[in-house]
């Protein structure tokens, strides 16, 4: 079963721990679930990469609070 992509824009202010966003994705315990997230780091409406600014990020996937996957990169 598929669904249409949802796109939204929001302004996030980093917390004192550097967290800029948290999203919850609910998956089915009985069916395979695919999730895709495309995150653009922007400043004043322009992509940071286009501005020549590099920012590191870390994405963690948690299952009931336990890290099960980690990805690090820039922009």
PDB file with SEQRES, HELIX, SHEET and CRYST1 records, atoms N, CA, C and O in Angstrom:
SEQRES   1 A   75  UNK UNK UNK UNK UNK UNK UNK UNK UNK UNK UNK UNK UNK          
SEQRES   2 A   75  UNK UNK UNK UNK UNK UNK UNK UNK UNK UNK UNK UNK UNK          
SEQRES   3 A   75  UNK UNK UNK UNK UNK UNK UNK UNK UNK UNK UNK UNK UNK          
SEQRES   4 A   75  UNK UNK UNK UNK UNK UNK UNK UNK UNK UNK UNK UNK UNK          
SEQRES   5 A   75  UNK UNK UNK UNK UNK UNK UNK UNK UNK UNK UNK UNK UNK          
SEQRES   6 A   75  UNK UNK UNK UNK UNK UNK UNK UNK UNK UNK                      
SHEET    1 AA1 2 UNK A  42  UNK A  43  0                                        
SHEET    2 AA1 2 UNK A  46  UNK A  47 -1                                        
SHEET    1 AA2 2 UNK A  56  UNK A  63  0                                        
SHEET    2 AA2 2 UNK A  66  UNK A  74 -1                                        
CRYST1    1.000    1.000    1.000  90.00  90.00  90.00 P 1           1          
ATOM      1  N   UNK A   1       0.852  -1.173   0.000  1.00  0.00           N  
ATOM      2  CA  UNK A   1       0.000   0.000   0.000  1.00  0.00           C  
ATOM      3  C   UNK A   1       0.893   1.230   0.000  1.00  0.00           C  
ATOM      4  O   UNK A   1       1.810   1.321   0.817  1.00  0.00           O  
ATOM      5  N   UNK A   2       0.653   2.159  -0.878  1.00  0.00           N  
ATOM      6  CA  UNK A   2       1.459   3.370  -0.970  1.00  0.00           C  
ATOM      7  C   UNK A   2       0.644   4.593  -0.613  1.00  0.00           C  
ATOM      8  O   UNK A   2      -0.579   4.537  -0.481  1.00  0.00           O  
ATOM      9  N   UNK A   3       1.339   5.682  -0.464  1.00  0.00           N  
ATOM     10  CA  UNK A   3       0.654   6.946  -0.211  1.00  0.00           C  
ATOM     11  C   UNK A   3       1.423   8.050  -0.915  1.00  0.00           C  
ATOM     12  O   UNK A   3       2.594   7.896  -1.263  1.00  0.00           O  
ATOM     13  N   UNK A   4       0.755   9.136  -1.111  1.00  0.00           N  
ATOM     14  CA  UNK A   4       1.367  10.275  -1.788  1.00  0.00           C  
ATOM     15  C   UNK A   4       2.377  10.948  -0.862  1.00  0.00           C  
ATOM     16  O   UNK A   4       2.170  11.004   0.351  1.00  0.00           O  
ATOM     17  N   UNK A   5       3.468  11.457  -1.432  1.00  0.00           N  
ATOM     18  CA  UNK A   5       4.445  12.176  -0.606  1.00  0.00           C  
ATOM     19  C   UNK A   5       3.833  13.434  -0.003  1.00  0.00           C  
ATOM     20  O   UNK A   5       2.989  14.087  -0.617  1.00  0.00           O  
ATOM     21  N   UNK A   6       4.261  13.754   1.178  1.00  0.00           N  
ATOM     22  CA  UNK A   6       3.816  14.956   1.870  1.00  0.00           C  
ATOM     23  C   UNK A   6       5.031  15.862   2.005  1.00  0.00           C  
ATOM     24  O   UNK A   6       6.094  15.431   2.452  1.00  0.00           O  
ATOM     25  N   UNK A   7       4.862  17.112   1.618  1.00  0.00           N  
ATOM     26  CA  UNK A   7       5.968  18.062   1.726  1.00  0.00           C  
ATOM     27  C   UNK A   7       5.510  19.235   2.569  1.00  0.00           C  
ATOM     28  O   UNK A   7       4.430  19.784   2.353  1.00  0.00           O  
ATOM     29  N   UNK A   8       6.328  19.611   3.522  1.00  0.00           N  
ATOM     30  CA  UNK A   8       6.037  20.799   4.293  1.00  0.00           C  
ATOM     31  C   UNK A   8       7.333  21.480   4.686  1.00  0.00           C  
ATOM     32  O   UNK A   8       8.393  20.856   4.732  1.00  0.00           O  
ATOM     33  N   UNK A   9       7.234  22.740   4.962  1.00  0.00           N  
ATOM     34  CA  UNK A   9       8.393  23.541   5.342  1.00  0.00           C  
ATOM     35  C   UNK A   9       8.134  24.113   6.722  1.00  0.00           C  
ATOM     36  O   UNK A   9       7.034  24.571   7.030  1.00  0.00           O  
ATOM     37  N   UNK A  10       9.148  24.078   7.529  1.00  0.00           N  
ATOM     38  CA  UNK A  10       9.016  24.634   8.864  1.00  0.00           C  
ATOM     39  C   UNK A  10      10.365  25.210   9.270  1.00  0.00           C  
ATOM     40  O   UNK A  10      11.401  24.839   8.718  1.00  0.00           O  
ATOM     41  N   UNK A  11      10.345  26.096  10.215  1.00  0.00           N  
ATOM     42  CA  UNK A  11      11.563  26.685  10.732  1.00  0.00           C  
ATOM     43  C   UNK A  11      11.833  26.030  12.084  1.00  0.00           C  
ATOM     44  O   UNK A  11      10.990  26.046  12.980  1.00  0.00           O  
ATOM     45  N   UNK A  12      13.006  25.465  12.206  1.00  0.00           N  
ATOM     46  CA  UNK A  12      13.393  24.829  13.459  1.00  0.00           C  
ATOM     47  C   UNK A  12      14.540  25.600  14.078  1.00  0.00           C  
ATOM     48  O   UNK A  12      15.501  25.956  13.394  1.00  0.00           O  
ATOM     49  N   UNK A  13      14.440  25.856  15.362  1.00  0.00           N  
ATOM     50  CA  UNK A  13      15.512  26.485  16.104  1.00  0.00           C  
ATOM     51  C   UNK A  13      16.194  25.382  16.900  1.00  0.00           C  
ATOM     52  O   UNK A  13      15.543  24.686  17.679  1.00  0.00           O  
ATOM     53  N   UNK A  14      17.503  25.215  16.710  1.00  0.00           N  
ATOM     54  CA  UNK A  14      18.188  24.136  17.430  1.00  0.00           C  
ATOM     55  C   UNK A  14      18.033  24.267  18.939  1.00  0.00           C  
ATOM     56  O   UNK A  14      18.060  25.368  19.488  1.00  0.00           O  
ATOM     57  N   UNK A  15      17.870  23.127  19.595  1.00  0.00           N  
ATOM     58  CA  UNK A  15      17.831  23.122  21.055  1.00  0.00           C  
ATOM     59  C   UNK A  15      19.254  23.239  21.582  1.00  0.00           C  
ATOM     60  O   UNK A  15      20.208  23.267  20.804  1.00  0.00           O  
ATOM     61  N   UNK A  16      19.395  23.306  22.877  1.00  0.00           N  
ATOM     62  CA  UNK A  16      20.739  23.408  23.445  1.00  0.00           C  
ATOM     63  C   UNK A  16      21.566  22.160  23.154  1.00  0.00           C  
ATOM     64  O   UNK A  16      22.788  22.181  23.298  1.00  0.00           O  
ATOM     65  N   UNK A  17      20.909  21.073  22.745  1.00  0.00           N  
ATOM     66  CA  UNK A  17      21.609  19.837  22.389  1.00  0.00           C  
ATOM     67  C   UNK A  17      21.879  19.748  20.891  1.00  0.00           C  
ATOM     68  O   UNK A  17      22.450  18.758  20.434  1.00  0.00           O  
ATOM     69  N   UNK A  18      21.483  20.754  20.116  1.00  0.00           N  
ATOM     70  CA  UNK A  18      21.723  20.764  18.681  1.00  0.00           C  
ATOM     71  C   UNK A  18      20.672  20.033  17.873  1.00  0.00           C  
ATOM     72  O   UNK A  18      20.835  19.869  16.664  1.00  0.00           O  
ATOM     73  N   UNK A  19      19.604  19.592  18.504  1.00  0.00           N  
ATOM     74  CA  UNK A  19      18.536  18.879  17.791  1.00  0.00           C  
ATOM     75  C   UNK A  19      17.691  19.902  17.049  1.00  0.00           C  
ATOM     76  O   UNK A  19      17.174  20.845  17.649  1.00  0.00           O  
ATOM     77  N   UNK A  20      17.551  19.709  15.716  1.00  0.00           N  
ATOM     78  CA  UNK A  20      16.748  20.662  14.957  1.00  0.00           C  
ATOM     79  C   UNK A  20      15.365  20.132  14.632  1.00  0.00           C  
ATOM     80  O   UNK A  20      14.457  20.922  14.375  1.00  0.00           O  
ATOM     81  N   UNK A  21      15.175  18.827  14.635  1.00  0.00           N  
ATOM     82  CA  UNK A  21      13.827  18.311  14.433  1.00  0.00           C  
ATOM     83  C   UNK A  21      13.721  16.877  14.896  1.00  0.00           C  
ATOM     84  O   UNK A  21      14.706  16.141  14.949  1.00  0.00           O  
ATOM     85  N   UNK A  22      12.506  16.501  15.229  1.00  0.00           N  
ATOM     86  CA  UNK A  22      12.165  15.123  15.581  1.00  0.00           C  
ATOM     87  C   UNK A  22      10.878  14.798  14.861  1.00  0.00           C  
ATOM     88  O   UNK A  22       9.928  15.580  14.895  1.00  0.00           O  
ATOM     89  N   UNK A  23      10.839  13.669  14.220  1.00  0.00           N  
ATOM     90  CA  UNK A  23       9.629  13.222  13.540  1.00  0.00           C  
ATOM     91  C   UNK A  23       9.326  11.794  13.964  1.00  0.00           C  
ATOM     92  O   UNK A  23      10.241  10.990  14.140  1.00  0.00           O  
ATOM     93  N   UNK A  24       8.066  11.478  14.126  1.00  0.00           N  
ATOM     94  CA  UNK A  24       7.653  10.118  14.444  1.00  0.00           C  
ATOM     95  C   UNK A  24       7.050   9.488  13.203  1.00  0.00           C  
ATOM     96  O   UNK A  24       6.223  10.092  12.521  1.00  0.00           O  
ATOM     97  N   UNK A  25       7.473   8.274  12.923  1.00  0.00           N  
ATOM     98  CA  UNK A  25       6.919   7.505  11.820  1.00  0.00           C  
ATOM     99  C   UNK A  25       6.381   6.215  12.417  1.00  0.00           C  
ATOM    100  O   UNK A  25       7.121   5.452  13.038  1.00  0.00           O  
ATOM    101  N   UNK A  26       5.101   5.980  12.228  1.00  0.00           N  
ATOM    102  CA  UNK A  26       4.483   4.781  12.762  1.00  0.00           C  
ATOM    103  C   UNK A  26       4.452   3.714  11.675  1.00  0.00           C  
ATOM    104  O   UNK A  26       4.008   3.962  10.554  1.00  0.00           O  
ATOM    105  N   UNK A  27       4.929   2.528  12.027  1.00  0.00           N  
ATOM    106  CA  UNK A  27       4.966   1.445  11.054  1.00  0.00           C  
ATOM    107  C   UNK A  27       4.055   0.318  11.499  1.00  0.00           C  
ATOM    108  O   UNK A  27       3.714   0.187  12.675  1.00  0.00           O  
ATOM    109  N   UNK A  28       3.675  -0.485  10.530  1.00  0.00           N  
ATOM    110  CA  UNK A  28       2.800  -1.614  10.799  1.00  0.00           C  
ATOM    111  C   UNK A  28       3.611  -2.775  11.373  1.00  0.00           C  
ATOM    112  O   UNK A  28       4.684  -3.088  10.856  1.00  0.00           O  
ATOM    113  N   UNK A  29       3.124  -3.410  12.420  1.00  0.00           N  
ATOM    114  CA  UNK A  29       3.843  -4.569  12.964  1.00  0.00           C  
ATOM    115  C   UNK A  29       3.698  -5.817  12.083  1.00  0.00           C  
ATOM    116  O   UNK A  29       4.426  -6.794  12.259  1.00  0.00           O  
ATOM    117  N   UNK A  30       2.753  -5.775  11.132  1.00  0.00           N  
ATOM    118  CA  UNK A  30       2.506  -6.964  10.311  1.00  0.00           C  
ATOM    119  C   UNK A  30       2.865  -6.788   8.839  1.00  0.00           C  
ATOM    120  O   UNK A  30       2.990  -7.780   8.121  1.00  0.00           O  
ATOM    121  N   UNK A  31       3.033  -5.552   8.370  1.00  0.00           N  
ATOM    122  CA  UNK A  31       3.346  -5.308   6.960  1.00  0.00           C  
ATOM    123  C   UNK A  31       4.648  -4.527   6.838  1.00  0.00           C  
ATOM    124  O   UNK A  31       4.989  -3.720   7.704  1.00  0.00           O  
ATOM    125  N   UNK A  32       5.369  -4.780   5.747  1.00  0.00           N  
ATOM    126  CA  UNK A  32       6.602  -4.033   5.495  1.00  0.00           C  
ATOM    127  C   UNK A  32       6.267  -2.558   5.281  1.00  0.00           C  
ATOM    128  O   UNK A  32       5.286  -2.232   4.614  1.00  0.00           O  
ATOM    129  N   UNK A  33       7.074  -1.681   5.841  1.00  0.00           N  
ATOM    130  CA  UNK A  33       6.840  -0.243   5.734  1.00  0.00           C  
ATOM    131  C   UNK A  33       8.094   0.426   5.203  1.00  0.00           C  
ATOM    132  O   UNK A  33       9.185   0.224   5.737  1.00  0.00           O  
ATOM    133  N   UNK A  34       7.943   1.223   4.152  1.00  0.00           N  
ATOM    134  CA  UNK A  34       9.059   1.992   3.604  1.00  0.00           C  
ATOM    135  C   UNK A  34       8.817   3.466   3.912  1.00  0.00           C  
ATOM    136  O   UNK A  34       7.708   3.973   3.741  1.00  0.00           O  
ATOM    137  N   UNK A  35       9.850   4.136   4.360  1.00  0.00           N  
ATOM    138  CA  UNK A  35       9.749   5.551   4.692  1.00  0.00           C  
ATOM    139  C   UNK A  35      10.907   6.286   4.054  1.00  0.00           C  
ATOM    140  O   UNK A  35      12.038   5.800   4.062  1.00  0.00           O  
ATOM    141  N   UNK A  36      10.634   7.450   3.503  1.00  0.00           N  
ATOM    142  CA  UNK A  36      11.646   8.249   2.835  1.00  0.00           C  
ATOM    143  C   UNK A  36      11.547   9.669   3.363  1.00  0.00           C  
ATOM    144  O   UNK A  36      10.465  10.254   3.394  1.00  0.00           O  
ATOM    145  N   UNK A  37      12.674  10.219   3.774  1.00  0.00           N  
ATOM    146  CA  UNK A  37      12.704  11.605   4.226  1.00  0.00           C  
ATOM    147  C   UNK A  37      13.783  12.328   3.445  1.00  0.00           C  
ATOM    148  O   UNK A  37      14.899  11.824   3.314  1.00  0.00           O  
ATOM    149  N   UNK A  38      13.471  13.483   2.933  1.00  0.00           N  
ATOM    150  CA  UNK A  38      14.419  14.312   2.213  1.00  0.00           C  
ATOM    151  C   UNK A  38      14.473  15.641   2.954  1.00  0.00           C  
ATOM    152  O   UNK A  38      13.505  16.402   2.948  1.00  0.00           O  
ATOM    153  N   UNK A  39      15.601  15.918   3.591  1.00  0.00           N  
ATOM    154  CA  UNK A  39      15.720  17.109   4.424  1.00  0.00           C  
ATOM    155  C   UNK A  39      16.732  18.054   3.793  1.00  0.00           C  
ATOM    156  O   UNK A  39      17.865  17.664   3.513  1.00  0.00           O  
ATOM    157  N   UNK A  40      16.321  19.290   3.572  1.00  0.00           N  
ATOM    158  CA  UNK A  40      17.210  20.313   3.029  1.00  0.00           C  
ATOM    159  C   UNK A  40      17.532  21.308   4.131  1.00  0.00           C  
ATOM    160  O   UNK A  40      16.629  21.873   4.749  1.00  0.00           O  
ATOM    161  N   UNK A  41      18.820  21.523   4.376  1.00  0.00           N  
ATOM    162  CA  UNK A  41      19.231  22.548   5.327  1.00  0.00           C  
ATOM    163  C   UNK A  41      19.327  23.865   4.570  1.00  0.00           C  
ATOM    164  O   UNK A  41      20.084  23.988   3.606  1.00  0.00           O  
ATOM    165  N   UNK A  42      18.547  24.853   5.020  1.00  0.00           N  
ATOM    166  CA  UNK A  42      18.463  26.114   4.294  1.00  0.00           C  
ATOM    167  C   UNK A  42      18.650  27.288   5.236  1.00  0.00           C  
ATOM    168  O   UNK A  42      18.437  27.185   6.444  1.00  0.00           O  
ATOM    169  N   UNK A  43      19.056  28.414   4.648  1.00  0.00           N  
ATOM    170  CA  UNK A  43      19.166  29.677   5.385  1.00  0.00           C  
ATOM    171  C   UNK A  43      18.582  30.763   4.511  1.00  0.00           C  
ATOM    172  O   UNK A  43      19.009  30.950   3.372  1.00  0.00           O  
ATOM    173  N   UNK A  44      17.616  31.472   5.035  1.00  0.00           N  
ATOM    174  CA  UNK A  44      16.933  32.540   4.298  1.00  0.00           C  
ATOM    175  C   UNK A  44      16.400  32.046   2.950  1.00  0.00           C  
ATOM    176  O   UNK A  44      16.460  32.764   1.952  1.00  0.00           O  
ATOM    177  N   UNK A  45      15.882  30.821   2.929  1.00  0.00           N  
ATOM    178  CA  UNK A  45      15.270  30.266   1.718  1.00  0.00           C  
ATOM    179  C   UNK A  45      16.244  29.712   0.702  1.00  0.00           C  
ATOM    180  O   UNK A  45      15.822  29.267  -0.365  1.00  0.00           O  
ATOM    181  N   UNK A  46      17.546  29.723   0.998  1.00  0.00           N  
ATOM    182  CA  UNK A  46      18.523  29.187   0.057  1.00  0.00           C  
ATOM    183  C   UNK A  46      19.209  27.970   0.666  1.00  0.00           C  
ATOM    184  O   UNK A  46      19.506  27.939   1.861  1.00  0.00           O  
ATOM    185  N   UNK A  47      19.455  26.972  -0.175  1.00  0.00           N  
ATOM    186  CA  UNK A  47      20.128  25.753   0.244  1.00  0.00           C  
ATOM    187  C   UNK A  47      21.537  26.100   0.730  1.00  0.00           C  
ATOM    188  O   UNK A  47      22.249  26.856   0.068  1.00  0.00           O  
ATOM    189  N   UNK A  48      21.946  25.552   1.880  1.00  0.00           N  
ATOM    190  CA  UNK A  48      23.266  25.860   2.432  1.00  0.00           C  
ATOM    191  C   UNK A  48      24.387  25.463   1.488  1.00  0.00           C  
ATOM    192  O   UNK A  48      25.399  26.160   1.411  1.00  0.00           O  
ATOM    193  N   UNK A  49      24.230  24.359   0.769  1.00  0.00           N  
ATOM    194  CA  UNK A  49      25.269  23.917  -0.167  1.00  0.00           C  
ATOM    195  C   UNK A  49      25.473  24.970  -1.260  1.00  0.00           C  
ATOM    196  O   UNK A  49      26.606  25.236  -1.661  1.00  0.00           O  
ATOM    197  N   UNK A  50      24.387  25.564  -1.737  1.00  0.00           N  
ATOM    198  CA  UNK A  50      24.486  26.589  -2.778  1.00  0.00           C  
ATOM    199  C   UNK A  50      25.179  27.846  -2.251  1.00  0.00           C  
ATOM    200  O   UNK A  50      25.785  28.595  -3.017  1.00  0.00           O  
ATOM    201  N   UNK A  51      25.086  28.070  -0.947  1.00  0.00           N  
ATOM    202  CA  UNK A  51      25.733  29.220  -0.330  1.00  0.00           C  
ATOM    203  C   UNK A  51      27.187  28.929   0.051  1.00  0.00           C  
ATOM    204  O   UNK A  51      27.901  29.817   0.517  1.00  0.00           O  
ATOM    205  N   UNK A  52      27.619  27.688  -0.150  1.00  0.00           N  
ATOM    206  CA  UNK A  52      28.982  27.304   0.204  1.00  0.00           C  
ATOM    207  C   UNK A  52      29.173  27.032   1.687  1.00  0.00           C  
ATOM    208  O   UNK A  52      30.304  26.996   2.171  1.00  0.00           O  
ATOM    209  N   UNK A  53      28.079  26.840   2.409  1.00  0.00           N  
ATOM    210  CA  UNK A  53      28.132  26.576   3.850  1.00  0.00           C  
ATOM    211  C   UNK A  53      27.977  25.073   4.069  1.00  0.00           C  
ATOM    212  O   UNK A  53      27.062  24.452   3.529  1.00  0.00           O  
ATOM    213  N   UNK A  54      28.863  24.501   4.854  1.00  0.00           N  
ATOM    214  CA  UNK A  54      28.767  23.072   5.165  1.00  0.00           C  
ATOM    215  C   UNK A  54      28.338  22.900   6.611  1.00  0.00           C  
ATOM    216  O   UNK A  54      28.922  23.489   7.521  1.00  0.00           O  
ATOM    217  N   UNK A  55      27.324  22.094   6.809  1.00  0.00           N  
ATOM    218  CA  UNK A  55      26.836  21.769   8.145  1.00  0.00           C  
ATOM    219  C   UNK A  55      26.744  20.256   8.256  1.00  0.00           C  
ATOM    220  O   UNK A  55      26.209  19.582   7.375  1.00  0.00           O  
ATOM    221  N   UNK A  56      27.270  19.742   9.346  1.00  0.00           N  
ATOM    222  CA  UNK A  56      27.171  18.313   9.597  1.00  0.00           C  
ATOM    223  C   UNK A  56      25.814  17.968  10.181  1.00  0.00           C  
ATOM    224  O   UNK A  56      25.187  18.791  10.848  1.00  0.00           O  
ATOM    225  N   UNK A  57      25.363  16.744   9.926  1.00  0.00           N  
ATOM    226  CA  UNK A  57      24.122  16.282  10.525  1.00  0.00           C  
ATOM    227  C   UNK A  57      24.259  14.822  10.899  1.00  0.00           C  
ATOM    228  O   UNK A  57      25.098  14.095  10.368  1.00  0.00           O  
ATOM    229  N   UNK A  58      23.423  14.419  11.814  1.00  0.00           N  
ATOM    230  CA  UNK A  58      23.370  13.026  12.235  1.00  0.00           C  
ATOM    231  C   UNK A  58      21.904  12.634  12.318  1.00  0.00           C  
ATOM    232  O   UNK A  58      21.107  13.297  12.981  1.00  0.00           O  
ATOM    233  N   UNK A  59      21.568  11.571  11.651  1.00  0.00           N  
ATOM    234  CA  UNK A  59      20.203  11.050  11.654  1.00  0.00           C  
ATOM    235  C   UNK A  59      20.209   9.744  12.437  1.00  0.00           C  
ATOM    236  O   UNK A  59      21.001   8.843  12.160  1.00  0.00           O  
ATOM    237  N   UNK A  60      19.325   9.657  13.408  1.00  0.00           N  
ATOM    238  CA  UNK A  60      19.208   8.430  14.194  1.00  0.00           C  
ATOM    239  C   UNK A  60      17.794   7.898  14.076  1.00  0.00           C  
ATOM    240  O   UNK A  60      16.823   8.639  14.225  1.00  0.00           O  
ATOM    241  N   UNK A  61      17.689   6.612  13.808  1.00  0.00           N  
ATOM    242  CA  UNK A  61      16.393   5.929  13.782  1.00  0.00           C  
ATOM    243  C   UNK A  61      16.284   5.153  15.088  1.00  0.00           C  
ATOM    244  O   UNK A  61      17.144   4.338  15.424  1.00  0.00           O  
ATOM    245  N   UNK A  62      15.216   5.425  15.806  1.00  0.00           N  
ATOM    246  CA  UNK A  62      15.030   4.775  17.100  1.00  0.00           C  
ATOM    247  C   UNK A  62      13.827   3.847  17.076  1.00  0.00           C  
ATOM    248  O   UNK A  62      12.837   4.106  16.392  1.00  0.00           O  
ATOM    249  N   UNK A  63      13.927   2.778  17.823  1.00  0.00           N  
ATOM    250  CA  UNK A  63      12.813   1.861  18.035  1.00  0.00           C  
ATOM    251  C   UNK A  63      12.593   1.801  19.541  1.00  0.00           C  
ATOM    252  O   UNK A  63      13.389   1.210  20.270  1.00  0.00           O  
ATOM    253  N   UNK A  64      11.518   2.411  19.995  1.00  0.00           N  
ATOM    254  CA  UNK A  64      11.213   2.504  21.424  1.00  0.00           C  
ATOM    255  C   UNK A  64      12.383   3.087  22.217  1.00  0.00           C  
ATOM    256  O   UNK A  64      12.733   2.580  23.282  1.00  0.00           O  
ATOM    257  N   UNK A  65      12.986   4.163  21.685  1.00  0.00           N  
ATOM    258  CA  UNK A  65      14.053   4.855  22.380  1.00  0.00           C  
ATOM    259  C   UNK A  65      15.442   4.270  22.187  1.00  0.00           C  
ATOM    260  O   UNK A  65      16.420   4.856  22.652  1.00  0.00           O  
ATOM    261  N   UNK A  66      15.556   3.132  21.517  1.00  0.00           N  
ATOM    262  CA  UNK A  66      16.853   2.492  21.277  1.00  0.00           C  
ATOM    263  C   UNK A  66      17.296   2.760  19.840  1.00  0.00           C  
ATOM    264  O   UNK A  66      16.543   2.513  18.899  1.00  0.00           O  
ATOM    265  N   UNK A  67      18.524   3.267  19.672  1.00  0.00           N  
ATOM    266  CA  UNK A  67      19.048   3.567  18.342  1.00  0.00           C  
ATOM    267  C   UNK A  67      19.255   2.263  17.578  1.00  0.00           C  
ATOM    268  O   UNK A  67      19.961   1.365  18.037  1.00  0.00           O  
ATOM    269  N   UNK A  68      18.618   2.174  16.385  1.00  0.00           N  
ATOM    270  CA  UNK A  68      18.787   0.976  15.564  1.00  0.00           C  
ATOM    271  C   UNK A  68      19.511   1.276  14.256  1.00  0.00           C  
ATOM    272  O   UNK A  68      19.967   0.352  13.583  1.00  0.00           O  
ATOM    273  N   UNK A  69      19.626   2.559  13.881  1.00  0.00           N  
ATOM    274  CA  UNK A  69      20.339   2.936  12.663  1.00  0.00           C  
ATOM    275  C   UNK A  69      20.827   4.368  12.811  1.00  0.00           C  
ATOM    276  O   UNK A  69      20.120   5.211  13.363  1.00  0.00           O  
ATOM    277  N   UNK A  70      22.031   4.649  12.324  1.00  0.00           N  
ATOM    278  CA  UNK A  70      22.610   5.983  12.382  1.00  0.00           C  
ATOM    279  C   UNK A  70      23.219   6.323  11.033  1.00  0.00           C  
ATOM    280  O   UNK A  70      23.826   5.468  10.388  1.00  0.00           O  
ATOM    281  N   UNK A  71      23.058   7.571  10.606  1.00  0.00           N  
ATOM    282  CA  UNK A  71      23.662   8.065   9.367  1.00  0.00           C  
ATOM    283  C   UNK A  71      24.186   9.458   9.653  1.00  0.00           C  
ATOM    284  O   UNK A  71      23.490  10.285  10.243  1.00  0.00           O  
ATOM    285  N   UNK A  72      25.431   9.718   9.226  1.00  0.00           N  
ATOM    286  CA  UNK A  72      26.029  11.042   9.374  1.00  0.00           C  
ATOM    287  C   UNK A  72      26.443  11.555   8.013  1.00  0.00           C  
ATOM    288  O   UNK A  72      26.800  10.771   7.133  1.00  0.00           O  
ATOM    289  N   UNK A  73      26.397  12.870   7.829  1.00  0.00           N  
ATOM    290  CA  UNK A  73      26.782  13.465   6.563  1.00  0.00           C  
ATOM    291  C   UNK A  73      26.850  14.979   6.677  1.00  0.00           C  
ATOM    292  O   UNK A  73      26.781  15.533   7.775  1.00  0.00           O  
ATOM    293  N   UNK A  74      26.986  15.644   5.536  1.00  0.00           N  
ATOM    294  CA  UNK A  74      26.972  17.100   5.504  1.00  0.00           C  
ATOM    295  C   UNK A  74      25.921  17.561   4.512  1.00  0.00           C  
ATOM    296  O   UNK A  74      25.672  16.924   3.489  1.00  0.00           O  
ATOM    297  N   UNK A  75      25.314  18.686   4.848  1.00  0.00           N  
ATOM    298  CA  UNK A  75      24.251  19.302   4.033  1.00  0.00           C  
ATOM    299  C   UNK A  75      23.335  18.242   3.471  1.00  0.00           C  
ATOM    300  O   UNK A  75      22.382  18.562   2.761  1.00  0.00           O  
TER     301      UNK A  75                                                      
END                                                                             
